[in-house]
Each structure stands twice: as structure tokens, then as C-alpha cells.
Amino acid sequence: MGNEITNQIFDLTERVVVITGAGGLLGKQHAEAVARFGGNPVLLDISSNSITAIADSLSKKYGVDATAWVVDITNEEAIKENCTQIYKHYGRIDGLVNNAANNPKVEKNTSQNFSRLENFDIEMWNQDLAVGVTGAFLCAKHYGKKISENPNGGCIVNISSDLGLIAPDQRLYQQEGVEDAMQPVKPVTYSIVKTALIGLTRYLSTYWNKQNVRANALCFGGVENDQPYEFLEKVNSRIPMGRMAQANEYQGALVFMLSDAGSYLNGAILPVEGGRTAW
């Protein structure tokens, strides 16, 4: 009896959940979490290279209607068209996971380190904010509006980061024998984007409240993904649990927010980072 009640409260059967950046490391995990609990994941990405295969696999494995759509979320007209297509296909949209983001890289040449603030390129700044902030706003504007038209509302989940709550510890990226002006750092746009998503979450949590649209943010920590041993040693020493996350360890928190288990959760900024922000 207890398991039956638990399964019901986390059930996502028939719910249509749009996931941006679905071809990425965590995007795939988000889509599988939705499908595992009976929902229909709608995979959005700027490229069809991986999401078509992911959607087909999830449909077969879990018996759901997972679909893949190529959409540039920085293009409002493309989003509007896609929103219409999704609504025509499913007849509803119940959830939105704003997951898409650029992962700003550390560029190097013989004279400058472009990850550093004083060298950071304005075009890279614009691109990172266009995807991570403007894209999330546009998706909330259009897919969120459809969610607000449901009789029972729905949920928007913004994927932030522990670096939306704390500053990056630049000592993690330091390299021996490199002068200070050339040391690699976590690029500024990552912190800006992830902090902005927290502000967007709070705004959305009070915007469609009469339509029962909840908005929450998940602040994830890092994921272990073949990083160098020396880097992992430094990162792990700063996490109370002593390790980075496995890619699938965020699924439970996402399902909690999207399902009836989180029916009274609204405007929450939830750290899921092994306790890193507690120190």
C-alpha cells in the first residue's frame, strides 16, 4: 500500500514536459526521469544529432510518446512555431525544464587566457546570455503560457547551479607554473546565467499563481565526467559528501518538482550539490 501511494504521488503519466538542451549530459537524464515516471518528454535541442535517438529509445523503453524537435531557443519565432507544433501533437503542455546553456570554454593562445574577466570576449558574453537567460525567458513566455492554460496548471523548473548561490572557487582551476595573468578561471557568464535563473524563478513563481503554475529552481553541483584526478581531488575536498554527483543523481529532485509530490513547492531554490553551499 505504501509503495502504491508513493508511486501515485510521483506519477507523471500523460504529462507533457518540454526539456531544452535535451541532447546534453544532464538533458538526457531529465528526459529519462520524465519518461520513467510515465510522462511524455519533449526533447528540444539546436541539433537533431542525439535527441532523435534518445526520444526513440525512451519511447520504446518506457512506452511513452517522447518526441524530438530542433529549435534555436534564442529565436522567438522558432519557439512560437514549435510551441504550436507541440500543442497540436499533444493537446497540452504540463511542464517546462529550462536546462539549455552554453558551457563557456577556456580559450588559450600564446598571449592571453580568454576565460579571464579582463580578456573575456563580448561576443561570447552575448552568446552565453542569449542561450542561458534570454532563451529561458522566451521558453517561459511561450511554453509557460500554454502551461497556464491548463485547468490544473503545471510546473516550470529552471536548472541553475551551486554557482548561482556561491562564487566560483578559482583556486580549483589554478595551474602550477602559470603566471597570475594567465591562470584559467571559471568564465564570468556561468555565474551570471545561473544567478539570473534564480531571479527568473522567483518572478515566475508569482506570475501565473492564479493559474496554478509553480516555478522552482534546482541548483546542481558538478557531475563527475572523466575530469582529471587532480581536479577531482580539489573539488571533492570542498564538498561535504566528498564527491561530485553521478549524472543520474538529479533525477529524483526533478521528478519531485514536476509531480504532485511538489504540489506546494513554489518559488523554491533547491541546492542539490552534496552540501557544498553549506560550507
PADOSE-761293 format. One record per residue (C-alpha): residue number from 0; residue in one letter; chain; x negated, y, z. Coordinates in nm, 2 decimals. Layout:
<nodes>
(node NUM; 'A'; 'A'; (X; Y; Z))
...
</nodes>
This chain:
<nodes>
(node 0; 'M'; 'A'; (0.00; 0.00; 0.00))
(node 1; 'G'; 'A'; (-0.28; 0.24; 0.09))
(node 2; 'N'; 'A'; (-0.46; 0.19; -0.24))
(node 3; 'E'; 'A'; (-0.14; 0.24; -0.43))
(node 4; 'I'; 'A'; (-0.08; 0.57; -0.27))
(node 5; 'T'; 'A'; (-0.44; 0.68; -0.33))
(node 6; 'N'; 'A'; (-0.42; 0.58; -0.69))
(node 7; 'Q'; 'A'; (-0.10; 0.78; -0.73))
(node 8; 'I'; 'A'; (-0.23; 1.10; -0.58))
(node 9; 'F'; 'A'; (-0.54; 1.10; -0.81))
(node 10; 'D'; 'A'; (-0.34; 0.98; -1.12))
(node 11; 'L'; 'A'; (-0.38; 1.19; -1.44))
(node 12; 'T'; 'A'; (-0.16; 0.97; -1.66))
(node 13; 'E'; 'A'; (-0.04; 1.16; -1.97))
(node 14; 'R'; 'A'; (-0.21; 1.48; -1.86))
(node 15; 'V'; 'A'; (-0.39; 1.66; -2.14))
(node 16; 'V'; 'A'; (-0.72; 1.81; -2.03))
(node 17; 'V'; 'A'; (-0.93; 2.03; -2.26))
(node 18; 'I'; 'A'; (-1.31; 2.00; -2.19))
(node 19; 'T'; 'A'; (-1.56; 2.24; -2.35))
(node 20; 'G'; 'A'; (-1.92; 2.14; -2.42))
(node 21; 'A'; 'A'; (-1.79; 1.78; -2.41))
(node 22; 'G'; 'A'; (-2.09; 1.64; -2.60))
(node 23; 'G'; 'A'; (-2.34; 1.74; -2.33))
(node 24; 'L'; 'A'; (-2.48; 1.53; -2.04))
(node 25; 'L'; 'A'; (-2.20; 1.63; -1.80))
(node 26; 'G'; 'A'; (-1.93; 1.69; -2.06))
(node 27; 'K'; 'A'; (-1.93; 1.32; -2.14))
(node 28; 'Q'; 'A'; (-1.89; 1.24; -1.77))
(node 29; 'H'; 'A'; (-1.60; 1.48; -1.73))
(node 30; 'A'; 'A'; (-1.42; 1.33; -2.03))
(node 31; 'E'; 'A'; (-1.47; 0.98; -1.89))
(node 32; 'A'; 'A'; (-1.34; 1.08; -1.54))
(node 33; 'V'; 'A'; (-1.02; 1.21; -1.70))
(node 34; 'A'; 'A'; (-0.97; 0.90; -1.91))
(node 35; 'R'; 'A'; (-1.05; 0.66; -1.62))
(node 36; 'F'; 'A'; (-0.76; 0.81; -1.43))
(node 37; 'G'; 'A'; (-0.52; 0.79; -1.72))
(node 38; 'G'; 'A'; (-0.55; 1.14; -1.87))
(node 39; 'N'; 'A'; (-0.60; 1.23; -2.23))
(node 40; 'P'; 'A'; (-0.94; 1.41; -2.26))
(node 41; 'V'; 'A'; (-0.96; 1.67; -2.54))
(node 42; 'L'; 'A'; (-1.33; 1.70; -2.62))
(node 43; 'L'; 'A'; (-1.44; 2.03; -2.76))
(node 44; 'D'; 'A'; (-1.79; 2.10; -2.89))
(node 45; 'I'; 'A'; (-1.96; 2.31; -3.15))
(node 46; 'S'; 'A'; (-2.08; 1.99; -3.33))
(node 47; 'S'; 'A'; (-1.90; 1.66; -3.41))
(node 48; 'N'; 'A'; (-2.22; 1.46; -3.38))
(node 49; 'S'; 'A'; (-2.14; 1.30; -3.05))
(node 50; 'I'; 'A'; (-1.79; 1.38; -2.94))
(node 51; 'T'; 'A'; (-1.61; 1.18; -3.21))
(node 52; 'A'; 'A'; (-1.78; 0.86; -3.10))
(node 53; 'I'; 'A'; (-1.72; 0.95; -2.73))
(node 54; 'A'; 'A'; (-1.35; 1.01; -2.79))
(node 55; 'D'; 'A'; (-1.31; 0.68; -2.99))
(node 56; 'S'; 'A'; (-1.49; 0.49; -2.71))
(node 57; 'L'; 'A'; (-1.28; 0.64; -2.43))
(node 58; 'S'; 'A'; (-0.95; 0.57; -2.62))
(node 59; 'K'; 'A'; (-1.04; 0.21; -2.67))
(node 60; 'K'; 'A'; (-1.18; 0.15; -2.32))
(node 61; 'Y'; 'A'; (-0.91; 0.32; -2.12))
(node 62; 'G'; 'A'; (-0.61; 0.31; -2.36))
(node 63; 'V'; 'A'; (-0.57; 0.69; -2.37))
(node 64; 'D'; 'A'; (-0.54; 0.94; -2.65))
(node 65; 'A'; 'A'; (-0.88; 1.10; -2.64))
(node 66; 'T'; 'A'; (-0.95; 1.34; -2.93))
(node 67; 'A'; 'A'; (-1.25; 1.53; -3.06))
(node 68; 'W'; 'A'; (-1.24; 1.89; -3.20))
(node 69; 'V'; 'A'; (-1.52; 2.10; -3.34))
(node 70; 'V'; 'A'; (-1.47; 2.45; -3.20))
(node 71; 'D'; 'A'; (-1.70; 2.75; -3.16))
(node 72; 'I'; 'A'; (-1.58; 2.89; -2.83))
(node 73; 'T'; 'A'; (-1.74; 3.23; -2.89))
(node 74; 'N'; 'A'; (-1.49; 3.27; -3.19))
(node 75; 'E'; 'A'; (-1.15; 3.37; -3.06))
(node 76; 'E'; 'A'; (-0.97; 3.29; -3.39))
(node 77; 'A'; 'A'; (-1.12; 2.94; -3.38))
(node 78; 'I'; 'A'; (-0.99; 2.89; -3.03))
(node 79; 'K'; 'A'; (-0.64; 3.02; -3.12))
(node 80; 'E'; 'A'; (-0.62; 2.78; -3.41))
(node 81; 'N'; 'A'; (-0.75; 2.49; -3.21))
(node 82; 'C'; 'A'; (-0.51; 2.57; -2.93))
(node 83; 'T'; 'A'; (-0.22; 2.55; -3.17))
(node 84; 'Q'; 'A'; (-0.35; 2.22; -3.32))
(node 85; 'I'; 'A'; (-0.39; 2.06; -2.97))
(node 86; 'Y'; 'A'; (-0.04; 2.17; -2.87))
(node 87; 'K'; 'A'; (0.10; 2.03; -3.19))
(node 88; 'H'; 'A'; (-0.07; 1.70; -3.13))
(node 89; 'Y'; 'A'; (0.01; 1.65; -2.76))
(node 90; 'G'; 'A'; (0.30; 1.89; -2.70))
(node 91; 'R'; 'A'; (0.13; 2.03; -2.39))
(node 92; 'I'; 'A'; (-0.19; 2.12; -2.22))
(node 93; 'D'; 'A'; (-0.23; 2.05; -1.85))
(node 94; 'G'; 'A'; (-0.59; 2.13; -1.77))
(node 95; 'L'; 'A'; (-0.90; 2.31; -1.88))
(node 96; 'V'; 'A'; (-1.26; 2.24; -1.78))
(node 97; 'N'; 'A'; (-1.49; 2.53; -1.87))
(node 98; 'N'; 'A'; (-1.81; 2.33; -1.90))
(node 99; 'A'; 'A'; (-1.98; 2.47; -2.21))
(node 100; 'A'; 'A'; (-2.30; 2.67; -2.15))
(node 101; 'N'; 'A'; (-2.63; 2.72; -2.32))
(node 102; 'N'; 'A'; (-2.93; 2.58; -2.14))
(node 103; 'P'; 'A'; (-3.18; 2.86; -2.17))
(node 104; 'K'; 'A'; (-3.52; 2.72; -2.26))
(node 105; 'V'; 'A'; (-3.86; 2.83; -2.16))
(node 106; 'E'; 'A'; (-4.03; 2.95; -2.48))
(node 107; 'K'; 'A'; (-4.41; 2.98; -2.50))
(node 108; 'N'; 'A'; (-4.66; 3.13; -2.73))
(node 109; 'T'; 'A'; (-5.02; 3.24; -2.68))
(node 110; 'S'; 'A'; (-4.94; 3.58; -2.53))
(node 111; 'Q'; 'A'; (-4.60; 3.57; -2.35))
(node 112; 'N'; 'A'; (-4.37; 3.35; -2.15))
(node 113; 'F'; 'A'; (-4.02; 3.43; -2.27))
(node 114; 'S'; 'A'; (-3.85; 3.28; -1.97))
(node 115; 'R'; 'A'; (-3.98; 3.57; -1.76))
(node 116; 'L'; 'A'; (-3.74; 3.86; -1.69))
(node 117; 'E'; 'A'; (-3.97; 4.12; -1.84))
(node 118; 'N'; 'A'; (-4.00; 3.93; -2.16))
(node 119; 'F'; 'A'; (-3.65; 3.78; -2.19))
(node 120; 'D'; 'A'; (-3.51; 3.84; -2.54))
(node 121; 'I'; 'A'; (-3.19; 4.04; -2.57))
(node 122; 'E'; 'A'; (-3.06; 3.81; -2.84))
(node 123; 'M'; 'A'; (-3.10; 3.51; -2.61))
(node 124; 'W'; 'A'; (-2.92; 3.71; -2.33))
(node 125; 'N'; 'A'; (-2.63; 3.78; -2.57))
(node 126; 'Q'; 'A'; (-2.61; 3.42; -2.69))
(node 127; 'D'; 'A'; (-2.61; 3.27; -2.34))
(node 128; 'L'; 'A'; (-2.34; 3.51; -2.21))
(node 129; 'A'; 'A'; (-2.13; 3.46; -2.52))
(node 130; 'V'; 'A'; (-2.11; 3.09; -2.46))
(node 131; 'G'; 'A'; (-2.11; 3.07; -2.08))
(node 132; 'V'; 'A'; (-1.90; 3.38; -1.99))
(node 133; 'T'; 'A'; (-1.71; 3.51; -2.30))
(node 134; 'G'; 'A'; (-1.64; 3.15; -2.41))
(node 135; 'A'; 'A'; (-1.49; 3.06; -2.07))
(node 136; 'F'; 'A'; (-1.28; 3.38; -2.07))
(node 137; 'L'; 'A'; (-1.15; 3.31; -2.42))
(node 138; 'C'; 'A'; (-1.06; 2.95; -2.33))
(node 139; 'A'; 'A'; (-0.88; 3.06; -2.02))
(node 140; 'K'; 'A'; (-0.70; 3.32; -2.22))
(node 141; 'H'; 'A'; (-0.56; 3.08; -2.47))
(node 142; 'Y'; 'A'; (-0.56; 2.72; -2.33))
(node 143; 'G'; 'A'; (-0.48; 2.87; -1.98))
(node 144; 'K'; 'A'; (-0.18; 3.05; -2.13))
(node 145; 'K'; 'A'; (-0.05; 2.72; -2.26))
(node 146; 'I'; 'A'; (-0.10; 2.56; -1.92))
(node 147; 'S'; 'A'; (0.10; 2.84; -1.76))
(node 148; 'E'; 'A'; (0.40; 2.75; -1.99))
(node 149; 'N'; 'A'; (0.43; 2.40; -1.83))
(node 150; 'P'; 'A'; (0.71; 2.35; -1.58))
(node 151; 'N'; 'A'; (0.47; 2.23; -1.33))
(node 152; 'G'; 'A'; (0.17; 2.44; -1.42))
(node 153; 'G'; 'A'; (-0.18; 2.28; -1.42))
(node 154; 'C'; 'A'; (-0.54; 2.35; -1.33))
(node 155; 'I'; 'A'; (-0.84; 2.53; -1.46))
(node 156; 'V'; 'A'; (-1.18; 2.41; -1.34))
(node 157; 'N'; 'A'; (-1.49; 2.63; -1.41))
(node 158; 'I'; 'A'; (-1.82; 2.44; -1.39))
(node 159; 'S'; 'A'; (-2.06; 2.67; -1.20))
(node 160; 'S'; 'A'; (-2.38; 2.57; -1.02))
(node 161; 'D'; 'A'; (-2.56; 2.59; -0.69))
(node 162; 'L'; 'A'; (-2.74; 2.87; -0.87))
(node 163; 'G'; 'A'; (-2.42; 3.07; -0.87))
(node 164; 'L'; 'A'; (-2.44; 3.07; -0.49))
(node 165; 'I'; 'A'; (-2.82; 3.10; -0.43))
(node 166; 'A'; 'A'; (-3.11; 3.24; -0.61))
(node 167; 'P'; 'A'; (-3.33; 3.00; -0.81))
(node 168; 'D'; 'A'; (-3.64; 2.90; -0.62))
(node 169; 'Q'; 'A'; (-3.90; 3.00; -0.88))
(node 170; 'R'; 'A'; (-4.17; 2.80; -0.69))
(node 171; 'L'; 'A'; (-4.02; 2.49; -0.84))
(node 172; 'Y'; 'A'; (-4.14; 2.59; -1.19))
(node 173; 'Q'; 'A'; (-4.49; 2.71; -1.10))
(node 174; 'Q'; 'A'; (-4.78; 2.56; -1.28))
(node 175; 'E'; 'A'; (-5.14; 2.54; -1.15))
(node 176; 'G'; 'A'; (-5.40; 2.74; -1.33))
(node 177; 'V'; 'A'; (-5.14; 2.98; -1.49))
(node 178; 'E'; 'A'; (-5.16; 3.35; -1.41))
(node 179; 'D'; 'A'; (-4.87; 3.51; -1.24))
(node 180; 'A'; 'A'; (-4.75; 3.70; -1.55))
(node 181; 'M'; 'A'; (-4.73; 3.38; -1.75))
(node 182; 'Q'; 'A'; (-4.57; 3.15; -1.49))
(node 183; 'P'; 'A'; (-4.24; 2.98; -1.62))
(node 184; 'V'; 'A'; (-3.92; 3.08; -1.43))
(node 185; 'K'; 'A'; (-3.56; 2.98; -1.44))
(node 186; 'P'; 'A'; (-3.42; 3.22; -1.70))
(node 187; 'V'; 'A'; (-3.20; 3.51; -1.57))
(node 188; 'T'; 'A'; (-2.90; 3.42; -1.78))
(node 189; 'Y'; 'A'; (-2.84; 3.09; -1.60))
(node 190; 'S'; 'A'; (-2.78; 3.26; -1.27))
(node 191; 'I'; 'A'; (-2.57; 3.54; -1.43))
(node 192; 'V'; 'A'; (-2.34; 3.30; -1.61))
(node 193; 'K'; 'A'; (-2.28; 3.07; -1.32))
(node 194; 'T'; 'A'; (-2.21; 3.36; -1.08))
(node 195; 'A'; 'A'; (-1.97; 3.51; -1.34))
(node 196; 'L'; 'A'; (-1.77; 3.19; -1.35))
(node 197; 'I'; 'A'; (-1.71; 3.22; -0.98))
(node 198; 'G'; 'A'; (-1.56; 3.57; -1.03))
(node 199; 'L'; 'A'; (-1.35; 3.44; -1.32))
(node 200; 'T'; 'A'; (-1.23; 3.16; -1.10))
(node 201; 'R'; 'A'; (-1.11; 3.40; -0.83))
(node 202; 'Y'; 'A'; (-0.94; 3.62; -1.08))
(node 203; 'L'; 'A'; (-0.76; 3.33; -1.25))
(node 204; 'S'; 'A'; (-0.65; 3.18; -0.91))
(node 205; 'T'; 'A'; (-0.42; 3.47; -0.85))
(node 206; 'Y'; 'A'; (-0.32; 3.55; -1.21))
(node 207; 'W'; 'A'; (-0.07; 3.27; -1.30))
(node 208; 'N'; 'A'; (0.01; 3.17; -0.94))
(node 209; 'K'; 'A'; (0.38; 3.21; -1.00))
(node 210; 'Q'; 'A'; (0.35; 2.95; -1.28))
(node 211; 'N'; 'A'; (0.16; 2.72; -1.05))
(node 212; 'V'; 'A'; (-0.17; 2.74; -1.24))
(node 213; 'R'; 'A'; (-0.45; 2.67; -1.00))
(node 214; 'A'; 'A'; (-0.81; 2.77; -1.07))
(node 215; 'N'; 'A'; (-1.12; 2.64; -0.89))
(node 216; 'A'; 'A'; (-1.49; 2.62; -0.94))
(node 217; 'L'; 'A'; (-1.73; 2.33; -0.90))
(node 218; 'C'; 'A'; (-2.09; 2.44; -0.81))
(node 219; 'F'; 'A'; (-2.30; 2.15; -0.92))
(node 220; 'G'; 'A'; (-2.66; 2.08; -0.83))
(node 221; 'G'; 'A'; (-2.92; 1.94; -1.06))
(node 222; 'V'; 'A'; (-2.89; 1.60; -1.23))
(node 223; 'E'; 'A'; (-3.18; 1.35; -1.24))
(node 224; 'N'; 'A'; (-3.26; 1.31; -1.61))
(node 225; 'D'; 'A'; (-3.62; 1.20; -1.67))
(node 226; 'Q'; 'A'; (-3.78; 1.51; -1.52))
(node 227; 'P'; 'A'; (-4.15; 1.48; -1.43))
(node 228; 'Y'; 'A'; (-4.22; 1.31; -1.10))
(node 229; 'E'; 'A'; (-4.40; 1.62; -0.96))
(node 230; 'F'; 'A'; (-4.09; 1.84; -1.03))
(node 231; 'L'; 'A'; (-3.86; 1.58; -0.87))
(node 232; 'E'; 'A'; (-4.07; 1.58; -0.56))
(node 233; 'K'; 'A'; (-4.04; 1.95; -0.52))
(node 234; 'V'; 'A'; (-3.67; 1.97; -0.59))
(node 235; 'N'; 'A'; (-3.58; 1.67; -0.37))
(node 236; 'S'; 'A'; (-3.77; 1.83; -0.07))
(node 237; 'R'; 'A'; (-3.52; 2.12; -0.09))
(node 238; 'I'; 'A'; (-3.21; 1.90; -0.09))
(node 239; 'P'; 'A'; (-3.09; 1.76; 0.25))
(node 240; 'M'; 'A'; (-2.99; 1.44; 0.08))
(node 241; 'G'; 'A'; (-3.34; 1.41; -0.06))
(node 242; 'R'; 'A'; (-3.24; 1.35; -0.42))
(node 243; 'M'; 'A'; (-3.08; 1.50; -0.73))
(node 244; 'A'; 'A'; (-2.74; 1.38; -0.84))
(node 245; 'Q'; 'A'; (-2.67; 1.10; -1.08))
(node 246; 'A'; 'A'; (-2.47; 1.21; -1.38))
(node 247; 'N'; 'A'; (-2.15; 1.03; -1.27))
(node 248; 'E'; 'A'; (-2.15; 1.16; -0.92))
(node 249; 'Y'; 'A'; (-1.95; 1.47; -1.00))
(node 250; 'Q'; 'A'; (-1.65; 1.28; -1.14))
(node 251; 'G'; 'A'; (-1.47; 1.24; -0.81))
(node 252; 'A'; 'A'; (-1.47; 1.61; -0.74))
(node 253; 'L'; 'A'; (-1.34; 1.69; -1.08))
(node 254; 'V'; 'A'; (-1.05; 1.44; -1.06))
(node 255; 'F'; 'A'; (-0.97; 1.58; -0.72))
(node 256; 'M'; 'A'; (-0.93; 1.93; -0.86))
(node 257; 'L'; 'A'; (-0.73; 1.82; -1.17))
(node 258; 'S'; 'A'; (-0.49; 1.58; -0.99))
(node 259; 'D'; 'A'; (-0.22; 1.61; -0.73))
(node 260; 'A'; 'A'; (-0.48; 1.54; -0.47))
(node 261; 'G'; 'A'; (-0.59; 1.90; -0.51))
(node 262; 'S'; 'A'; (-0.23; 2.04; -0.53))
(node 263; 'Y'; 'A'; (-0.30; 2.30; -0.26))
(node 264; 'L'; 'A'; (-0.66; 2.38; -0.37))
(node 265; 'N'; 'A'; (-0.67; 2.72; -0.54))
(node 266; 'G'; 'A'; (-0.95; 2.98; -0.57))
(node 267; 'A'; 'A'; (-1.19; 2.73; -0.41))
(node 268; 'I'; 'A'; (-1.56; 2.75; -0.48))
(node 269; 'L'; 'A'; (-1.68; 2.40; -0.40))
(node 270; 'P'; 'A'; (-2.05; 2.32; -0.38))
(node 271; 'V'; 'A'; (-2.14; 1.96; -0.48))
(node 272; 'E'; 'A'; (-2.52; 1.97; -0.45))
(node 273; 'G'; 'A'; (-2.63; 1.73; -0.18))
(node 274; 'G'; 'A'; (-2.63; 2.01; 0.07))
(node 275; 'R'; 'A'; (-2.89; 2.24; -0.10))
(node 276; 'T'; 'A'; (-2.70; 2.56; -0.03))
(node 277; 'A'; 'A'; (-2.66; 2.47; 0.34))
(node 278; 'W'; 'A'; (-3.03; 2.54; 0.39))
</nodes>
